[in-house]
Amino acid sequence: MPQSVATVASPLAVGLVACLIDALEWPDVELPHRIVFGFPVVRLIPLSNLFRPCEQPATISLADFEAGGKGAVERAVAHVARNAKAAIARGERARVAAAYNQSVAEVSQGQARGPLPCSEVERHNFERLHPIPRGAIPKGETGDDWRAIDDAGWSKHNEATDVRVR
């Protein structure tokens, strides 16, 4: 099990999950395998058999996606900063806080690393790295509360992913 996966999945009893899947006749029989080896987040994502049929092929090639990685960290930082400044100017400081607080919570729970300064990312030569900027959207009917979201559309992850659900 890769260390990044173990950090998140270590408290989970994978054998028990496999038994429950069998006992409940749960359609996603590959779930234990993906818990151990990780879940793909770009290109072809395996079927889970949980959702209605749908097919949406990638609209850009993997090569084009990877080619856009150079400078992506700086572009993502600038994008988040612009959005945060605009939200604060509109009086939506809670929107910025929701995105930040969710990120801090994920790091403290061991689900993510960081924050990393751009210099450290560059030191590791992550030219193919495509960060997904985080923001927040209104939660609920009143819009008084915010929910953190990751913008995989901006980072082109959505365009580079084949979605096939049967």
Disulfide bonds with the S-S distance in Angstrom:
none
